[in-house]
Amino acid sequence: MPQDNTIPQASTALSRFTVLDLTRVRSGPTCVRQLADWGANVIKIEMPEGLDQGDPMGGPRMGSDFQNLHRNKRGMTLNLKDKDGVALLKKLAEKADVVVENFRPDVKTRLGIDYAALSAVNPRLVYASISGFGQDGPYAGRPGFDQIAQGMGGLMSITGLPGQGPVRVGIPIADLCAGLFAAQGIMVALLEREVSGKGQWVQTSLLQAQIFMLDFQASRWLMQGEVPKQAGNNHPTSIPTGVFKTSDGYINIAATGQRIWERCCQAFDKPEWVKDPRFIDGKSRSDNRDVLNQGIEAVTLTNTSAFWVEALNDQGVPCGPIYKVDEVFADPQVQHLGIAKTLNGGNRNVAYVGQPIDMSRTPSSIVTHPPAIGEHTDAVLADLGLDAATIADLRKRHVV
């Protein structure tokens, strides 16, 4: 199903691919947003109004969260609990390249739209599934939620101040990473399809994504048998790295490695620290981190955050302010990078969070606001060859 030339393209990079989006809430939409923002022809499929139960979207449709997740897509309705709706989905799947879903593992099988069913009509189909805990195993039937995965994936045990108790990260990191990994898996499958000519089933879960994101903390256990603990704002291995109070706020300093530590001492006008036995090398600084951090903060309290950010960076010591979200987007470097993308159109002027990747020939852009529910149903069905009378009948029977 090639991209219709009349549809605005976010990029030319993936314009040859058609994606059927069956996702909801966050992890699935995060995955599909990656494909939509790079120009894939994404068709968001939702139940007809009045037939869906509960909150399928993770927030109000016109709310900032839903809007930011579902830009650059077309939208249609399809009743997947009706046999004719399933038949239409299969007809769409015949010409599609990718299907993405994040139902509970049993739902797609019960509806008759699982990988086996759809790959039977299109062996080239790449079918991506995101779940809470995996498609099988003892927890497969459990409902997935980001904070549950943060806890079970170990993240909450290493986040927060020592002795504070478990702390969740301030973003839904398991959801977001599962979505990003699913998008990566889809791209790998599409690249492999160029060789084999065959699609495949791509699977990830919130739990797998969260564990993968433990990275060096996980490897400390797997390779060294060490169970990491909460370190607060201190880096667990590179000292001094952390948050330090200034005369008007707080800053981050990351004086990792011996040479940068020596530059840090120079910026603080504390040359004696370089030869102090307590701070002479990385292990010594780690063993004496509390007294070292107290000494650094006694210095940083003597001037402003802006002063120390400039003074330390001038010496080649990584240092930065700690912003509130509004301050992030006011920063001159952030504005230069242009990650906030404003789209005018449809009597709306909306700022979205753009892609964090720059491409020299095929850049990404925000070209359409999220579709109204069922906005493109007729156009998509017409592309399948259905006439107006047939579409009207489907609508009358609540199939679409």
C-alpha positions as CSV (number, residue, x, y, z in Angstrom):
1,M,0.0,0.0,0.0
2,P,2.2,2.9,-1.2
3,Q,2.0,6.3,0.3
4,D,-0.7,8.5,-1.3
5,N,1.1,11.5,-2.8
6,T,-1.7,13.8,-1.6
7,I,-0.9,12.9,2.1
8,P,1.6,15.2,3.8
9,Q,4.9,13.4,4.4
10,A,6.9,13.8,7.6
11,S,9.9,12.5,5.8
12,T,10.8,10.6,2.7
13,A,12.9,8.1,4.7
14,L,10.2,5.5,5.3
15,S,7.6,6.7,2.8
16,R,7.5,3.3,1.1
17,F,6.2,1.5,4.2
18,T,2.6,1.3,5.4
19,V,2.0,0.7,9.1
20,L,-1.3,-0.4,10.7
21,D,-1.4,1.0,14.2
22,L,-3.5,-1.0,16.7
23,T,-1.8,0.5,19.7
24,R,-3.1,2.5,22.7
25,V,-1.9,4.3,25.8
26,R,2.0,4.8,25.5
27,S,4.4,2.0,24.7
28,G,2.7,1.1,21.4
29,P,2.1,4.7,20.3
30,T,5.7,5.6,21.1
31,C,6.8,2.8,18.7
32,V,4.5,3.9,15.9
33,R,5.4,7.6,16.4
34,Q,9.0,6.7,15.4
35,L,7.8,5.3,12.1
36,A,5.2,8.1,11.5
37,D,7.8,10.8,12.1
38,W,10.1,9.3,9.5
39,G,7.4,9.3,6.9
40,A,5.7,5.9,7.0
41,N,2.1,5.8,5.9
42,V,0.6,5.1,9.3
43,I,-3.1,4.3,9.6
44,K,-4.3,4.5,13.2
45,I,-7.1,2.0,13.8
46,E,-9.6,2.5,16.6
47,M,-13.0,1.1,17.6
48,P,-16.0,3.1,16.3
49,E,-17.2,5.7,18.8
50,G,-19.4,4.3,21.4
51,L,-18.1,0.8,21.1
52,D,-14.8,1.1,22.9
53,Q,-14.8,0.4,26.7
54,G,-12.7,2.3,29.2
55,D,-10.0,4.7,28.3
56,P,-8.1,3.4,25.3
57,M,-5.9,6.5,24.8
58,G,-4.2,7.2,28.1
59,G,-5.8,10.6,28.4
60,P,-8.1,13.1,26.7
61,R,-7.9,13.0,22.9
62,M,-7.2,16.8,22.7
63,G,-4.8,16.6,25.7
64,S,-1.1,17.3,25.2
65,D,-0.1,13.7,25.9
66,F,-2.3,12.1,23.2
67,Q,-1.6,14.8,20.7
68,N,2.2,14.4,21.1
69,L,2.0,10.7,20.7
70,H,-0.3,10.5,17.6
71,R,0.9,13.2,15.2
72,N,1.7,12.4,11.6
73,K,-0.9,9.7,11.2
74,R,-4.2,9.1,9.5
75,G,-7.0,7.6,11.4
76,M,-9.9,5.2,10.7
77,T,-12.4,3.2,12.8
78,L,-12.8,-0.6,12.6
79,N,-14.8,-2.9,14.9
80,L,-12.4,-5.7,15.4
81,K,-15.1,-7.6,17.4
82,D,-17.1,-8.0,14.3
83,K,-16.1,-10.6,11.7
84,D,-16.5,-8.1,8.9
85,G,-14.2,-5.7,10.7
86,V,-11.6,-8.5,11.1
87,A,-12.0,-9.2,7.4
88,L,-11.3,-5.6,6.5
89,L,-8.2,-5.6,8.7
90,K,-6.9,-8.7,6.9
91,K,-7.6,-6.9,3.6
92,L,-5.5,-4.0,4.8
93,A,-2.8,-6.3,6.1
94,E,-2.5,-7.9,2.6
95,K,-0.9,-4.7,1.4
96,A,0.7,-3.4,4.6
97,D,4.3,-3.8,5.7
98,V,3.9,-3.5,9.4
99,V,1.3,-4.1,12.1
100,V,1.9,-2.9,15.7
101,E,-0.2,-3.9,18.7
102,N,0.1,-3.8,22.5
103,F,-2.9,-5.7,23.5
104,R,-2.7,-8.3,26.3
105,P,-1.1,-11.3,24.7
106,D,-4.4,-13.3,24.6
107,V,-6.6,-10.6,23.0
108,K,-5.2,-10.7,19.5
109,T,-5.6,-14.4,19.3
110,R,-9.2,-14.2,20.6
111,L,-9.9,-11.6,17.9
112,G,-8.3,-13.6,15.2
113,I,-5.7,-10.9,14.3
114,D,-2.6,-12.5,15.8
115,Y,0.7,-12.9,13.8
116,A,-0.4,-16.4,12.5
117,A,-3.6,-15.0,11.2
118,L,-2.3,-11.9,9.5
119,S,1.0,-13.5,8.2
120,A,-1.2,-16.1,6.5
121,V,-2.5,-13.4,4.2
122,N,0.8,-11.6,3.9
123,P,4.0,-13.6,4.6
124,R,6.0,-10.4,4.2
125,L,4.3,-8.7,7.1
126,V,6.3,-7.5,10.0
127,Y,4.1,-7.9,13.1
128,A,5.3,-6.2,16.3
129,S,3.9,-6.9,19.8
130,I,4.6,-5.0,23.0
131,S,3.4,-6.5,26.3
132,G,3.9,-6.0,29.9
133,F,5.9,-9.2,30.6
134,G,6.2,-11.1,27.3
135,Q,4.0,-13.1,25.0
136,D,4.3,-16.3,27.1
137,G,5.6,-17.4,30.5
138,P,4.1,-17.4,34.0
139,Y,3.3,-13.6,34.0
140,A,2.2,-13.3,30.3
141,G,-1.5,-12.8,31.3
142,R,-0.8,-10.0,33.8
143,P,-1.7,-6.4,32.9
144,G,1.4,-4.3,32.2
145,F,2.0,-0.9,33.7
146,D,5.2,1.2,33.6
147,Q,5.7,1.6,37.3
148,I,5.2,-2.1,37.9
149,A,8.0,-2.8,35.3
150,Q,10.2,-0.1,37.0
151,G,9.9,-2.0,40.2
152,M,10.2,-5.5,38.9
153,G,13.0,-4.4,36.5
154,G,15.2,-3.2,39.5
155,L,15.2,0.4,38.6
156,M,13.3,1.6,41.7
157,S,15.8,-0.1,43.9
158,I,18.7,2.0,42.6
159,T,16.8,5.3,42.2
160,G,16.6,7.9,45.0
161,L,18.6,8.8,48.1
162,P,20.2,6.0,50.2
163,G,17.8,4.7,52.8
164,Q,14.9,6.6,51.2
165,G,13.1,3.5,50.0
166,P,12.2,2.7,46.3
167,V,11.6,5.7,44.0
168,R,10.1,5.7,40.5
169,V,11.8,7.6,37.7
170,G,9.9,10.8,36.8
171,I,9.1,9.6,33.3
172,P,7.4,6.3,32.1
173,I,10.8,4.9,31.1
174,A,9.7,1.3,30.7
175,D,6.9,2.3,28.4
176,L,9.0,4.6,26.4
177,C,12.0,2.3,26.0
178,A,9.8,-0.7,25.1
179,G,8.3,1.5,22.3
180,L,11.7,2.6,21.0
181,F,13.0,-1.0,21.1
182,A,10.0,-2.2,19.2
183,A,10.6,0.4,16.5
184,Q,14.2,-0.7,16.3
185,G,13.1,-4.3,16.0
186,I,10.7,-3.4,13.2
187,M,13.5,-1.7,11.3
188,V,15.8,-4.7,11.8
189,A,13.0,-7.0,10.5
190,L,12.4,-4.7,7.5
191,L,16.1,-4.7,6.6
192,E,16.2,-8.5,6.9
193,R,13.1,-8.8,4.7
194,E,15.1,-7.2,1.9
195,V,17.3,-10.4,1.9
196,S,14.8,-13.1,2.8
197,G,11.6,-11.7,1.4
198,K,9.8,-12.8,4.6
199,G,8.3,-10.9,7.5
200,Q,8.5,-12.0,11.1
201,W,7.1,-11.5,14.6
202,V,8.9,-8.8,16.6
203,Q,8.3,-9.0,20.4
204,T,9.3,-6.9,23.3
205,S,7.9,-6.1,26.8
206,L,8.1,-3.4,29.4
207,L,10.0,-5.8,31.7
208,Q,12.6,-6.7,29.1
209,A,13.1,-3.1,28.1
210,Q,13.5,-2.0,31.7
211,I,16.1,-4.7,32.5
212,F,18.0,-3.8,29.4
213,M,18.1,-0.2,30.5
214,L,19.8,-1.2,33.7
215,D,22.9,-1.6,31.5
216,F,26.1,-1.4,33.7
217,Q,24.1,-1.8,36.9
218,A,22.8,-5.1,35.6
219,S,26.3,-6.2,34.4
220,R,27.7,-5.4,37.9
221,W,25.4,-8.2,39.2
222,L,25.8,-10.6,36.3
223,M,29.5,-10.4,36.0
224,Q,30.7,-9.3,39.5
225,G,27.9,-10.6,41.7
226,E,27.4,-7.0,43.1
227,V,23.9,-5.8,44.0
228,P,23.8,-2.1,43.2
229,K,22.2,0.2,45.8
230,Q,20.7,3.6,45.8
231,A,23.3,6.3,45.3
232,G,21.1,9.4,45.2
233,N,22.7,12.1,43.1
234,N,26.1,10.5,43.3
235,H,27.4,8.5,40.4
236,P,27.8,4.9,41.7
237,T,31.4,4.6,40.4
238,S,32.8,8.0,39.2
239,I,33.4,10.4,42.1
240,P,32.9,13.3,42.3
241,T,29.8,13.3,40.2
242,G,26.6,14.7,41.6
243,V,24.4,17.7,42.6
244,F,25.9,20.6,44.4
245,K,24.2,23.6,46.0
246,T,25.3,27.1,44.9
247,S,24.4,30.5,46.2
248,D,21.2,30.6,44.1
249,G,20.3,27.0,43.2
250,Y,21.9,23.7,42.2
251,I,24.3,22.5,39.5
252,N,25.5,19.1,38.3
253,I,29.2,18.4,38.2
254,A,30.8,15.3,36.7
255,A,34.6,15.4,37.4
256,T,35.3,11.8,36.2
257,G,38.8,10.6,35.6
258,Q,42.1,11.9,37.1
259,R,42.7,14.7,34.5
260,I,39.3,16.2,34.8
261,W,39.5,15.9,38.6
262,E,42.7,18.0,38.5
263,R,41.0,20.6,36.3
264,C,38.1,20.7,38.8
265,C,40.6,21.5,41.6
266,Q,42.0,24.2,39.5
267,A,38.6,25.8,38.9
268,F,37.9,25.7,42.6
269,D,41.3,27.2,43.4
270,K,42.0,24.1,45.5
271,P,45.3,22.8,44.2
272,E,46.0,21.0,47.5
273,W,43.2,18.6,46.8
274,V,45.1,17.0,44.0
275,K,47.8,15.7,46.4
276,D,45.4,15.1,49.4
277,P,45.7,11.3,50.2
278,R,42.0,11.2,50.6
279,F,41.4,12.2,47.0
280,I,44.6,11.1,45.3
281,D,42.9,8.6,43.0
282,G,39.5,7.4,42.0
283,K,39.3,4.7,44.7
284,S,40.3,7.2,47.4
285,R,37.8,9.7,46.2
286,S,35.1,7.0,46.2
287,D,36.0,5.9,49.7
288,N,35.9,9.5,50.9
289,R,33.0,10.7,48.8
290,D,31.0,12.3,51.6
291,V,33.8,14.5,52.9
292,L,34.8,15.4,49.3
293,N,31.3,16.3,48.4
294,Q,31.0,18.5,51.5
295,G,34.2,20.2,50.6
296,I,33.0,20.9,47.0
297,E,29.7,22.2,48.2
298,A,31.4,24.6,50.6
299,V,33.1,26.1,47.5
300,T,30.1,26.1,45.2
301,L,28.0,27.9,47.8
302,T,30.3,30.9,47.4
303,N,28.9,31.9,44.0
304,T,26.0,31.5,41.6
305,S,25.1,28.6,39.5
306,A,25.8,30.6,36.3
307,F,29.3,31.5,37.6
308,W,30.2,27.9,38.3
309,V,28.7,26.5,35.1
310,E,30.9,28.9,33.1
311,A,34.0,28.5,35.3
312,L,34.0,24.7,35.3
313,N,33.2,24.4,31.6
314,D,36.0,26.8,30.9
315,Q,38.4,24.3,32.6
316,G,36.9,21.4,30.6
317,V,35.0,20.0,33.6
318,P,31.4,18.8,32.7
319,C,29.0,21.0,34.5
320,G,25.4,22.2,33.9
321,P,22.4,23.8,35.5
322,I,19.5,21.8,36.8
323,Y,16.4,23.1,34.9
324,K,12.7,23.0,35.4
325,V,10.9,22.0,32.2
326,D,10.1,25.5,31.2
327,E,13.8,26.5,31.6
328,V,14.8,23.5,29.4
329,F,13.0,25.0,26.4
330,A,14.3,28.5,27.1
331,D,17.9,27.4,27.0
332,P,19.7,28.8,23.9
333,Q,21.3,25.5,23.0
334,V,17.9,23.7,23.1
335,Q,16.4,26.4,21.0
336,H,19.3,26.1,18.5
337,L,18.7,22.4,18.3
338,G,15.1,23.0,17.4
339,I,13.6,20.0,19.1
340,A,10.4,21.9,19.9
341,K,8.5,21.8,16.5
342,T,5.5,24.1,16.0
343,L,2.8,23.1,13.5
344,N,0.2,25.6,12.3
345,G,-2.9,24.4,10.5
346,G,-6.5,23.4,11.1
347,N,-7.0,26.6,13.2
348,R,-4.4,25.2,15.6
349,N,-1.0,26.3,16.6
350,V,0.7,23.4,18.5
351,A,4.2,22.8,19.7
352,Y,5.3,19.2,19.7
353,V,8.5,17.4,20.9
354,G,10.3,16.6,17.7
355,Q,12.7,13.8,16.9
356,P,16.1,13.8,18.6
357,I,17.8,12.7,15.4
358,D,19.0,14.9,12.5
359,M,19.3,13.5,9.0
360,S,21.2,15.4,6.3
361,R,19.0,14.3,3.4
362,T,15.7,12.9,4.9
363,P,14.9,15.0,8.0
364,S,11.8,14.4,10.1
365,S,9.1,17.0,10.6
366,I,5.7,17.4,12.1
367,V,3.2,17.7,9.2
368,T,-0.2,16.8,10.6
369,H,-2.0,17.0,13.9
370,P,-3.4,13.7,15.3
371,P,-6.5,12.6,13.3
372,A,-10.0,13.0,14.7
373,I,-11.5,9.6,15.4
374,G,-12.3,7.9,12.1
375,E,-11.2,11.0,10.1
376,H,-9.8,9.0,7.2
377,T,-12.0,5.9,7.3
378,D,-13.7,6.6,4.0
379,A,-10.5,7.4,2.2
380,V,-8.7,4.3,3.5
381,L,-11.6,2.0,2.5
382,A,-11.8,3.6,-0.9
383,D,-8.1,2.8,-1.4
384,L,-9.1,-0.8,-0.8
385,G,-11.6,-0.5,-3.6
386,L,-14.8,-0.2,-1.6
387,D,-17.5,2.0,-3.1
388,A,-19.6,4.6,-1.3
389,A,-22.6,2.3,-0.8
390,T,-20.5,-0.4,0.7
391,I,-18.9,2.0,3.1
392,A,-22.2,3.4,4.1
393,D,-23.5,0.0,4.9
394,L,-20.4,-0.8,7.0
395,R,-21.0,2.4,8.9
396,K,-24.7,1.7,9.4
397,R,-23.8,-1.7,10.9
398,H,-21.1,-0.2,13.1
399,V,-18.3,-2.2,11.4
400,V,-16.5,1.2,10.9
